[in-house]
């Protein structure tokens, strides 16, 4: 039986790389997007090139009912959900003195509440199956903190807390829950950084280079595979040695 995976926020960046990697390993894919239908459709076409089935579902995971709709659409299409990757996330950086309540709430609602919403609706499915894997995308910022990212760091630290707590809740039911914590990755989020700031970042990274979305996708693929069946409650930093 072909397994099925959901990757939230998968129309571009890290999420897109994860969806392609999982599809290349033979999983049917549910691509989740919030607004850009064309990017999602382009990804579906690429995924289907691997000989698997793919479905694009528009859902804003910040909203409890839309997260439920995402899970329901996946079940209608494939009858099972083996992998959930909670990738959807945003940044709205600002020093705390200038950070608005709206900026704080937006990041928490997407990165933290969105993760909870999807977990809440997928867990009953996985409990019934007596198996499943949940991989949450956190960040090294959630471990070490970062000036100007109080909201983002709080959300990603919260994701780590969710991961460890859920792993304890679900381990006896055959469900593994882990997190991947990316460092600085070459995406739209980092493309606007100044050359000076990029140089400063590189000085903090042992491998002296930014990571790629594919680096994250490979880590997620491992945690999604049978090779990780005895791993749960862990945070895998994919950061070039930045947070050690």
C-alpha atoms as an extended CHARMM CRD file, in Angstrom:
* protein
*
       244  EXT
         1         1  UNK       CA              0.0000000000        0.0000000000        0.0000000000  PROA      1               0.0000000000
         2         2  UNK       CA              1.3580000000        3.4040000000       -0.9980000000  PROA      2               0.0000000000
         3         3  UNK       CA              1.8850000000        5.7380000000        1.9290000000  PROA      3               0.0000000000
         4         4  UNK       CA              0.6040000000        9.3080000000        1.9530000000  PROA      4               0.0000000000
         5         5  UNK       CA              2.1850000000       12.4790000000        3.3100000000  PROA      5               0.0000000000
         6         6  UNK       CA              1.0500000000       16.0380000000        3.9750000000  PROA      6               0.0000000000
         7         7  UNK       CA              3.5100000000       18.9290000000        3.9030000000  PROA      7               0.0000000000
         8         8  UNK       CA              2.0690000000       22.2440000000        5.0610000000  PROA      8               0.0000000000
         9         9  UNK       CA              3.2520000000       25.4150000000        3.3880000000  PROA      9               0.0000000000
        10        10  UNK       CA              4.7280000000       23.3360000000        0.5960000000  PROA      10              0.0000000000
        11        11  UNK       CA              4.2580000000       25.4950000000       -2.4990000000  PROA      11              0.0000000000
        12        12  UNK       CA              7.7680000000       26.9940000000       -2.2280000000  PROA      12              0.0000000000
        13        13  UNK       CA             11.0560000000       27.0220000000       -0.3260000000  PROA      13              0.0000000000
        14        14  UNK       CA             11.8070000000       24.3320000000        2.2190000000  PROA      14              0.0000000000
        15        15  UNK       CA              8.2940000000       22.8790000000        2.0440000000  PROA      15              0.0000000000
        16        16  UNK       CA              8.5390000000       22.4480000000       -1.7020000000  PROA      16              0.0000000000
        17        17  UNK       CA             11.8760000000       20.6460000000       -1.4090000000  PROA      17              0.0000000000
        18        18  UNK       CA             10.4300000000       18.3440000000        1.2530000000  PROA      18              0.0000000000
        19        19  UNK       CA              7.3970000000       17.4800000000       -0.8680000000  PROA      19              0.0000000000
        20        20  UNK       CA              9.5760000000       16.6600000000       -3.8830000000  PROA      20              0.0000000000
        21        21  UNK       CA             11.9400000000       14.5270000000       -1.8080000000  PROA      21              0.0000000000
        22        22  UNK       CA              9.1290000000       12.4970000000       -0.2300000000  PROA      22              0.0000000000
        23        23  UNK       CA              7.4690000000       12.0330000000       -3.6190000000  PROA      23              0.0000000000
        24        24  UNK       CA             10.7650000000       10.7950000000       -5.0460000000  PROA      24              0.0000000000
        25        25  UNK       CA             10.6860000000        8.0960000000       -2.3880000000  PROA      25              0.0000000000
        26        26  UNK       CA              7.2800000000        6.8830000000       -3.5530000000  PROA      26              0.0000000000
        27        27  UNK       CA              4.8480000000        8.6540000000       -1.2440000000  PROA      27              0.0000000000
        28        28  UNK       CA              1.5620000000       10.0920000000       -2.4350000000  PROA      28              0.0000000000
        29        29  UNK       CA              1.5870000000       13.7940000000       -1.6000000000  PROA      29              0.0000000000
        30        30  UNK       CA             -0.8180000000       16.4080000000       -0.2970000000  PROA      30              0.0000000000
        31        31  UNK       CA              0.5380000000       19.8470000000       -1.1410000000  PROA      31              0.0000000000
        32        32  UNK       CA             -0.8040000000       22.5820000000        1.1150000000  PROA      32              0.0000000000
        33        33  UNK       CA             -0.8130000000       26.2370000000        0.1220000000  PROA      33              0.0000000000
        34        34  UNK       CA             -2.4860000000       29.3860000000        1.4290000000  PROA      34              0.0000000000
        35        35  UNK       CA             -2.6870000000       31.7060000000       -1.5670000000  PROA      35              0.0000000000
        36        36  UNK       CA             -0.4930000000       30.8780000000       -4.5700000000  PROA      36              0.0000000000
        37        37  UNK       CA             -2.4290000000       28.3450000000       -6.6190000000  PROA      37              0.0000000000
        38        38  UNK       CA             -0.0280000000       28.4450000000       -9.5940000000  PROA      38              0.0000000000
        39        39  UNK       CA              3.0070000000       27.5520000000       -7.4650000000  PROA      39              0.0000000000
        40        40  UNK       CA              1.0590000000       24.6440000000       -5.9650000000  PROA      40              0.0000000000
        41        41  UNK       CA             -0.0520000000       23.4180000000       -9.3950000000  PROA      41              0.0000000000
        42        42  UNK       CA              3.4990000000       23.5850000000      -10.7470000000  PROA      42              0.0000000000
        43        43  UNK       CA              4.6560000000       21.5140000000       -7.7990000000  PROA      43              0.0000000000
        44        44  UNK       CA              1.8760000000       18.9540000000       -8.3660000000  PROA      44              0.0000000000
        45        45  UNK       CA              3.0340000000       18.5140000000      -11.9590000000  PROA      45              0.0000000000
        46        46  UNK       CA              6.6110000000       17.9400000000      -10.8350000000  PROA      46              0.0000000000
        47        47  UNK       CA              5.5690000000       15.4830000000       -8.1210000000  PROA      47              0.0000000000
        48        48  UNK       CA              3.4490000000       13.4370000000      -10.5140000000  PROA      48              0.0000000000
        49        49  UNK       CA              6.5700000000       12.9620000000      -12.6050000000  PROA      49              0.0000000000
        50        50  UNK       CA              7.7340000000       10.5250000000       -9.9170000000  PROA      50              0.0000000000
        51        51  UNK       CA              4.7750000000        8.2440000000      -10.6280000000  PROA      51              0.0000000000
        52        52  UNK       CA              2.8570000000        9.0540000000       -7.4620000000  PROA      52              0.0000000000
        53        53  UNK       CA             -0.4700000000       10.7780000000       -6.8860000000  PROA      53              0.0000000000
        54        54  UNK       CA             -0.6380000000       14.3580000000       -5.6690000000  PROA      54              0.0000000000
        55        55  UNK       CA             -3.3260000000       16.7080000000       -4.4360000000  PROA      55              0.0000000000
        56        56  UNK       CA             -3.1990000000       20.4500000000       -3.7880000000  PROA      56              0.0000000000
        57        57  UNK       CA             -5.3070000000       21.7090000000       -0.8830000000  PROA      57              0.0000000000
        58        58  UNK       CA             -5.7780000000       25.3920000000       -0.1220000000  PROA      58              0.0000000000
        59        59  UNK       CA             -5.9080000000       25.8680000000        3.6530000000  PROA      59              0.0000000000
        60        60  UNK       CA             -4.7160000000       28.4610000000        6.1290000000  PROA      60              0.0000000000
        61        61  UNK       CA             -3.3970000000       26.3240000000        8.9630000000  PROA      61              0.0000000000
        62        62  UNK       CA             -3.7830000000       29.2230000000       11.3960000000  PROA      62              0.0000000000
        63        63  UNK       CA             -7.5120000000       28.5350000000       11.2490000000  PROA      63              0.0000000000
        64        64  UNK       CA             -8.6870000000       25.4700000000       13.1580000000  PROA      64              0.0000000000
        65        65  UNK       CA            -11.4530000000       24.5780000000       10.6960000000  PROA      65              0.0000000000
        66        66  UNK       CA             -9.2220000000       24.9400000000        7.6430000000  PROA      66              0.0000000000
        67        67  UNK       CA             -6.5970000000       22.6690000000        9.1990000000  PROA      67              0.0000000000
        68        68  UNK       CA             -9.3740000000       20.1350000000        9.7390000000  PROA      68              0.0000000000
        69        69  UNK       CA            -10.3830000000       20.5210000000        6.0920000000  PROA      69              0.0000000000
        70        70  UNK       CA             -6.7900000000       19.8070000000        5.0270000000  PROA      70              0.0000000000
        71        71  UNK       CA             -6.7280000000       16.5360000000        6.9410000000  PROA      71              0.0000000000
        72        72  UNK       CA            -10.1970000000       15.5670000000        5.6840000000  PROA      72              0.0000000000
        73        73  UNK       CA             -9.2500000000       16.2150000000        2.0470000000  PROA      73              0.0000000000
        74        74  UNK       CA             -6.1470000000       14.0680000000        2.4450000000  PROA      74              0.0000000000
        75        75  UNK       CA             -8.2060000000       11.2270000000        3.8770000000  PROA      75              0.0000000000
        76        76  UNK       CA            -10.7640000000       11.4790000000        1.0680000000  PROA      76              0.0000000000
        77        77  UNK       CA             -8.0100000000       11.2660000000       -1.5160000000  PROA      77              0.0000000000
        78        78  UNK       CA             -5.7950000000        8.5590000000       -0.0280000000  PROA      78              0.0000000000
        79        79  UNK       CA             -7.6420000000        6.9290000000        2.8750000000  PROA      79              0.0000000000
        80        80  UNK       CA             -4.6280000000        7.2620000000        5.1580000000  PROA      80              0.0000000000
        81        81  UNK       CA             -2.0360000000        9.7540000000        6.4050000000  PROA      81              0.0000000000
        82        82  UNK       CA              1.3420000000        8.2750000000        7.2350000000  PROA      82              0.0000000000
        83        83  UNK       CA              3.4400000000       11.4410000000        7.4230000000  PROA      83              0.0000000000
        84        84  UNK       CA              2.5820000000       14.9650000000        8.5320000000  PROA      84              0.0000000000
        85        85  UNK       CA              5.2620000000       17.6200000000        8.0750000000  PROA      85              0.0000000000
        86        86  UNK       CA              4.3620000000       20.8630000000        9.8400000000  PROA      86              0.0000000000
        87        87  UNK       CA              6.4000000000       23.2810000000        7.7570000000  PROA      87              0.0000000000
        88        88  UNK       CA              4.1650000000       26.3490000000        7.2920000000  PROA      88              0.0000000000
        89        89  UNK       CA              5.8300000000       29.3540000000        8.8840000000  PROA      89              0.0000000000
        90        90  UNK       CA              6.4290000000       33.0920000000        8.6030000000  PROA      90              0.0000000000
        91        91  UNK       CA              8.7600000000       35.7290000000       10.0060000000  PROA      91              0.0000000000
        92        92  UNK       CA              7.9200000000       39.3110000000       10.9550000000  PROA      92              0.0000000000
        93        93  UNK       CA             11.1490000000       40.5010000000       12.5200000000  PROA      93              0.0000000000
        94        94  UNK       CA             11.4860000000       43.5290000000       14.7550000000  PROA      94              0.0000000000
        95        95  UNK       CA             13.2740000000       44.6060000000       17.9090000000  PROA      95              0.0000000000
        96        96  UNK       CA             10.9150000000       44.2780000000       20.8470000000  PROA      96              0.0000000000
        97        97  UNK       CA             10.7370000000       48.0460000000       21.3430000000  PROA      97              0.0000000000
        98        98  UNK       CA              9.1380000000       48.3200000000       17.9000000000  PROA      98              0.0000000000
        99        99  UNK       CA              7.3480000000       44.9860000000       17.7170000000  PROA      99              0.0000000000
       100       100  UNK       CA              3.6010000000       45.3610000000       17.4730000000  PROA      100             0.0000000000
       101       101  UNK       CA              1.0820000000       43.0320000000       19.0210000000  PROA      101             0.0000000000
       102       102  UNK       CA             -0.0400000000       42.1700000000       15.5000000000  PROA      102             0.0000000000
       103       103  UNK       CA              3.4530000000       41.0390000000       14.4540000000  PROA      103             0.0000000000
       104       104  UNK       CA              3.7720000000       38.8970000000       17.5630000000  PROA      104             0.0000000000
       105       105  UNK       CA              0.3460000000       37.3320000000       17.1340000000  PROA      105             0.0000000000
       106       106  UNK       CA              0.7580000000       36.6710000000       13.3930000000  PROA      106             0.0000000000
       107       107  UNK       CA              3.9370000000       34.6650000000       13.8730000000  PROA      107             0.0000000000
       108       108  UNK       CA              2.6430000000       32.7210000000       16.8690000000  PROA      108             0.0000000000
       109       109  UNK       CA             -0.6510000000       31.9220000000       15.1330000000  PROA      109             0.0000000000
       110       110  UNK       CA              1.0330000000       30.5870000000       11.9930000000  PROA      110             0.0000000000
       111       111  UNK       CA              4.1180000000       28.8520000000       13.3510000000  PROA      111             0.0000000000
       112       112  UNK       CA              2.8260000000       27.5300000000       16.6840000000  PROA      112             0.0000000000
       113       113  UNK       CA             -0.9680000000       27.4630000000       16.5440000000  PROA      113             0.0000000000
       114       114  UNK       CA             -0.8720000000       26.2090000000       12.9600000000  PROA      114             0.0000000000
       115       115  UNK       CA              1.2890000000       23.2890000000       14.0590000000  PROA      115             0.0000000000
       116       116  UNK       CA             -1.1430000000       22.4750000000       16.8660000000  PROA      116             0.0000000000
       117       117  UNK       CA             -4.1670000000       22.7240000000       14.5670000000  PROA      117             0.0000000000
       118       118  UNK       CA             -2.8030000000       20.1660000000       12.1040000000  PROA      118             0.0000000000
       119       119  UNK       CA             -1.6360000000       17.8360000000       14.8630000000  PROA      119             0.0000000000
       120       120  UNK       CA             -5.0140000000       18.0130000000       16.5910000000  PROA      120             0.0000000000
       121       121  UNK       CA             -6.7920000000       16.7610000000       13.4790000000  PROA      121             0.0000000000
       122       122  UNK       CA             -4.2380000000       14.2010000000       12.2670000000  PROA      122             0.0000000000
       123       123  UNK       CA             -3.6630000000       12.4030000000       15.5700000000  PROA      123             0.0000000000
       124       124  UNK       CA             -7.0580000000       10.5920000000       15.5660000000  PROA      124             0.0000000000
       125       125  UNK       CA             -6.2370000000        9.2720000000       12.0900000000  PROA      125             0.0000000000
       126       126  UNK       CA             -2.8280000000        7.9980000000       13.1630000000  PROA      126             0.0000000000
       127       127  UNK       CA             -4.1940000000        6.5050000000       16.3810000000  PROA      127             0.0000000000
       128       128  UNK       CA             -6.6860000000        4.5030000000       14.3450000000  PROA      128             0.0000000000
       129       129  UNK       CA             -3.8940000000        3.3680000000       12.0060000000  PROA      129             0.0000000000
       130       130  UNK       CA             -1.6560000000        2.5910000000       15.0290000000  PROA      130             0.0000000000
       131       131  UNK       CA              1.2310000000        4.1840000000       13.1510000000  PROA      131             0.0000000000
       132       132  UNK       CA              2.4080000000        7.4700000000       11.7450000000  PROA      132             0.0000000000
       133       133  UNK       CA              5.1650000000       10.0420000000       11.8200000000  PROA      133             0.0000000000
       134       134  UNK       CA              4.9260000000       13.7310000000       12.6120000000  PROA      134             0.0000000000
       135       135  UNK       CA              7.8700000000       15.9700000000       11.7520000000  PROA      135             0.0000000000
       136       136  UNK       CA              7.7290000000       19.5610000000       12.9380000000  PROA      136             0.0000000000
       137       137  UNK       CA              9.9500000000       22.1960000000       11.3650000000  PROA      137             0.0000000000
       138       138  UNK       CA             11.4420000000       24.2920000000       14.1590000000  PROA      138             0.0000000000
       139       139  UNK       CA             14.6030000000       26.4410000000       13.9200000000  PROA      139             0.0000000000
       140       140  UNK       CA             17.9620000000       26.8370000000       15.5980000000  PROA      140             0.0000000000
       141       141  UNK       CA             16.5800000000       30.2230000000       16.6520000000  PROA      141             0.0000000000
       142       142  UNK       CA             14.1380000000       28.3030000000       18.8380000000  PROA      142             0.0000000000
       143       143  UNK       CA             17.1500000000       26.8360000000       20.6500000000  PROA      143             0.0000000000
       144       144  UNK       CA             19.5440000000       29.7760000000       20.8330000000  PROA      144             0.0000000000
       145       145  UNK       CA             17.2900000000       32.8100000000       20.3760000000  PROA      145             0.0000000000
       146       146  UNK       CA             18.0750000000       35.7180000000       18.0630000000  PROA      146             0.0000000000
       147       147  UNK       CA             17.9830000000       39.4640000000       18.4190000000  PROA      147             0.0000000000
       148       148  UNK       CA             15.0320000000       40.9380000000       16.5420000000  PROA      148             0.0000000000
       149       149  UNK       CA             13.1970000000       37.6280000000       16.3450000000  PROA      149             0.0000000000
       150       150  UNK       CA             11.5190000000       37.3910000000       19.7260000000  PROA      150             0.0000000000
       151       151  UNK       CA              8.2280000000       36.2890000000       18.1660000000  PROA      151             0.0000000000
       152       152  UNK       CA              9.8370000000       33.7840000000       15.7850000000  PROA      152             0.0000000000
       153       153  UNK       CA             12.1080000000       32.3260000000       18.4640000000  PROA      153             0.0000000000
       154       154  UNK       CA              9.1720000000       31.9350000000       20.8450000000  PROA      154             0.0000000000
       155       155  UNK       CA              7.1180000000       30.1560000000       18.1900000000  PROA      155             0.0000000000
       156       156  UNK       CA              9.9120000000       27.7730000000       17.2330000000  PROA      156             0.0000000000
       157       157  UNK       CA             10.8240000000       27.0210000000       20.8510000000  PROA      157             0.0000000000
       158       158  UNK       CA              7.1470000000       26.2290000000       21.3310000000  PROA      158             0.0000000000
       159       159  UNK       CA              7.2860000000       23.8100000000       18.4130000000  PROA      159             0.0000000000
       160       160  UNK       CA             10.0920000000       21.9650000000       20.1820000000  PROA      160             0.0000000000
       161       161  UNK       CA              7.9570000000       21.7850000000       23.3300000000  PROA      161             0.0000000000
       162       162  UNK       CA              5.0550000000       20.3930000000       21.3120000000  PROA      162             0.0000000000
       163       163  UNK       CA              7.3640000000       17.8170000000       19.7230000000  PROA      163             0.0000000000
       164       164  UNK       CA              8.7200000000       16.4570000000       22.9760000000  PROA      164             0.0000000000
       165       165  UNK       CA              5.3610000000       16.4360000000       24.7620000000  PROA      165             0.0000000000
       166       166  UNK       CA              3.5520000000       14.7650000000       21.8690000000  PROA      166             0.0000000000
       167       167  UNK       CA              6.2850000000       12.1530000000       21.5170000000  PROA      167             0.0000000000
       168       168  UNK       CA              5.6470000000       11.1440000000       25.1310000000  PROA      168             0.0000000000
       169       169  UNK       CA              1.8880000000       11.0280000000       24.5810000000  PROA      169             0.0000000000
       170       170  UNK       CA              1.9410000000        8.9850000000       21.3790000000  PROA      170             0.0000000000
       171       171  UNK       CA              5.0010000000        6.7390000000       21.6380000000  PROA      171             0.0000000000
       172       172  UNK       CA              3.0770000000        3.7850000000       23.0490000000  PROA      172             0.0000000000
       173       173  UNK       CA              0.7170000000        3.9620000000       20.0640000000  PROA      173             0.0000000000
       174       174  UNK       CA              3.4140000000        3.5130000000       17.4420000000  PROA      174             0.0000000000
       175       175  UNK       CA              3.5830000000        7.1770000000       16.4100000000  PROA      175             0.0000000000
       176       176  UNK       CA              6.9460000000        8.9390000000       16.2170000000  PROA      176             0.0000000000
       177       177  UNK       CA              7.2130000000       12.7180000000       16.6430000000  PROA      177             0.0000000000
       178       178  UNK       CA             10.4110000000       14.6060000000       15.8720000000  PROA      178             0.0000000000
       179       179  UNK       CA             11.5600000000       18.0670000000       14.8750000000  PROA      179             0.0000000000
       180       180  UNK       CA             14.0580000000       19.4010000000       12.3700000000  PROA      180             0.0000000000
       181       181  UNK       CA             15.7220000000       22.6960000000       13.2930000000  PROA      181             0.0000000000
       182       182  UNK       CA             17.1440000000       24.4290000000       10.2120000000  PROA      182             0.0000000000
       183       183  UNK       CA             19.8930000000       26.9990000000       10.4760000000  PROA      183             0.0000000000
       184       184  UNK       CA             20.1950000000       29.7100000000        7.8400000000  PROA      184             0.0000000000
       185       185  UNK       CA             18.8940000000       28.2760000000        4.5830000000  PROA      185             0.0000000000
       186       186  UNK       CA             18.9320000000       29.7630000000        1.0840000000  PROA      186             0.0000000000
       187       187  UNK       CA             15.2580000000       30.6710000000        0.6290000000  PROA      187             0.0000000000
       188       188  UNK       CA             13.1200000000       33.7240000000       -0.0820000000  PROA      188             0.0000000000
       189       189  UNK       CA             13.3680000000       34.5220000000        3.6400000000  PROA      189             0.0000000000
       190       190  UNK       CA             17.1640000000       34.9170000000        3.4540000000  PROA      190             0.0000000000
       191       191  UNK       CA             17.5410000000       36.2680000000       -0.0970000000  PROA      191             0.0000000000
       192       192  UNK       CA             16.9400000000       39.8420000000        1.0530000000  PROA      192             0.0000000000
       193       193  UNK       CA             19.7100000000       39.8270000000        3.6610000000  PROA      193             0.0000000000
       194       194  UNK       CA             22.5300000000       42.3000000000        3.0830000000  PROA      194             0.0000000000
       195       195  UNK       CA             25.9740000000       41.0640000000        2.0980000000  PROA      195             0.0000000000
       196       196  UNK       CA             27.3270000000       42.3030000000        5.4250000000  PROA      196             0.0000000000
       197       197  UNK       CA             24.7560000000       40.3580000000        7.4080000000  PROA      197             0.0000000000
       198       198  UNK       CA             25.3510000000       37.2310000000        5.3470000000  PROA      198             0.0000000000
       199       199  UNK       CA             29.0840000000       37.4840000000        6.0820000000  PROA      199             0.0000000000
       200       200  UNK       CA             28.3290000000       37.8160000000        9.7990000000  PROA      200             0.0000000000
       201       201  UNK       CA             26.1250000000       34.7210000000        9.6340000000  PROA      201             0.0000000000
       202       202  UNK       CA             28.7610000000       32.7110000000        7.7980000000  PROA      202             0.0000000000
       203       203  UNK       CA             31.2510000000       33.5050000000       10.5530000000  PROA      203             0.0000000000
       204       204  UNK       CA             28.9020000000       31.7690000000       13.0040000000  PROA      204             0.0000000000
       205       205  UNK       CA             28.5360000000       28.6200000000       10.8980000000  PROA      205             0.0000000000
       206       206  UNK       CA             31.2150000000       25.9510000000       11.2700000000  PROA      206             0.0000000000
       207       207  UNK       CA             30.8160000000       24.7410000000        7.6890000000  PROA      207             0.0000000000
       208       208  UNK       CA             31.0930000000       28.3510000000        6.4280000000  PROA      208             0.0000000000
       209       209  UNK       CA             28.1080000000       28.1770000000        4.0820000000  PROA      209             0.0000000000
       210       210  UNK       CA             24.3430000000       28.5450000000        4.0990000000  PROA      210             0.0000000000
       211       211  UNK       CA             22.2640000000       25.4160000000        3.8260000000  PROA      211             0.0000000000
       212       212  UNK       CA             19.8470000000       24.5440000000        1.0320000000  PROA      212             0.0000000000
       213       213  UNK       CA             16.1880000000       23.4960000000        1.1700000000  PROA      213             0.0000000000
       214       214  UNK       CA             17.3520000000       20.0860000000       -0.0300000000  PROA      214             0.0000000000
       215       215  UNK       CA             19.5110000000       19.6980000000        3.0910000000  PROA      215             0.0000000000
       216       216  UNK       CA             16.3650000000       20.0230000000        5.1920000000  PROA      216             0.0000000000
       217       217  UNK       CA             14.3830000000       17.7560000000        2.8910000000  PROA      217             0.0000000000
       218       218  UNK       CA             16.9280000000       14.9580000000        3.3150000000  PROA      218             0.0000000000
       219       219  UNK       CA             16.6620000000       15.1610000000        7.1110000000  PROA      219             0.0000000000
       220       220  UNK       CA             12.8690000000       15.0730000000        6.9340000000  PROA      220             0.0000000000
       221       221  UNK       CA             13.0120000000       12.1220000000        4.5390000000  PROA      221             0.0000000000
       222       222  UNK       CA             15.1410000000       10.2030000000        7.0490000000  PROA      222             0.0000000000
       223       223  UNK       CA             12.7360000000       10.9300000000        9.9110000000  PROA      223             0.0000000000
       224       224  UNK       CA              9.8520000000        9.8950000000        7.6460000000  PROA      224             0.0000000000
       225       225  UNK       CA             11.4420000000        6.5910000000        6.7240000000  PROA      225             0.0000000000
       226       226  UNK       CA             11.5690000000        3.1500000000        8.3090000000  PROA      226             0.0000000000
       227       227  UNK       CA             15.2000000000        3.8670000000        9.2000000000  PROA      227             0.0000000000
       228       228  UNK       CA             14.0430000000        6.1760000000       12.0100000000  PROA      228             0.0000000000
       229       229  UNK       CA             11.4800000000        3.8760000000       13.6230000000  PROA      229             0.0000000000
       230       230  UNK       CA             13.2840000000        3.9420000000       16.9840000000  PROA      230             0.0000000000
       231       231  UNK       CA             13.7160000000        7.7130000000       17.0770000000  PROA      231             0.0000000000
       232       232  UNK       CA             11.1560000000        9.9940000000       18.7190000000  PROA      232             0.0000000000
       233       233  UNK       CA             11.1140000000       13.2260000000       20.6990000000  PROA      233             0.0000000000
       234       234  UNK       CA             14.3280000000       14.4520000000       19.0720000000  PROA      234             0.0000000000
       235       235  UNK       CA             15.3920000000       17.7560000000       17.5470000000  PROA      235             0.0000000000
       236       236  UNK       CA             17.7240000000       17.3370000000       14.5760000000  PROA      236             0.0000000000
       237       237  UNK       CA             19.6760000000       20.5260000000       13.8930000000  PROA      237             0.0000000000
       238       238  UNK       CA             20.5400000000       20.9760000000       10.2300000000  PROA      238             0.0000000000
       239       239  UNK       CA             22.5840000000       24.1180000000       10.5980000000  PROA      239             0.0000000000
       240       240  UNK       CA             26.1700000000       23.5330000000        9.5140000000  PROA      240             0.0000000000
       241       241  UNK       CA             27.2550000000       23.5240000000       13.1540000000  PROA      241             0.0000000000
       242       242  UNK       CA             25.8010000000       26.9190000000       13.9810000000  PROA      242             0.0000000000
       243       243  UNK       CA             23.9910000000       26.0710000000       17.2090000000  PROA      243             0.0000000000
       244       244  UNK       CA             26.4710000000       23.6800000000       18.7940000000  PROA      244             0.0000000000
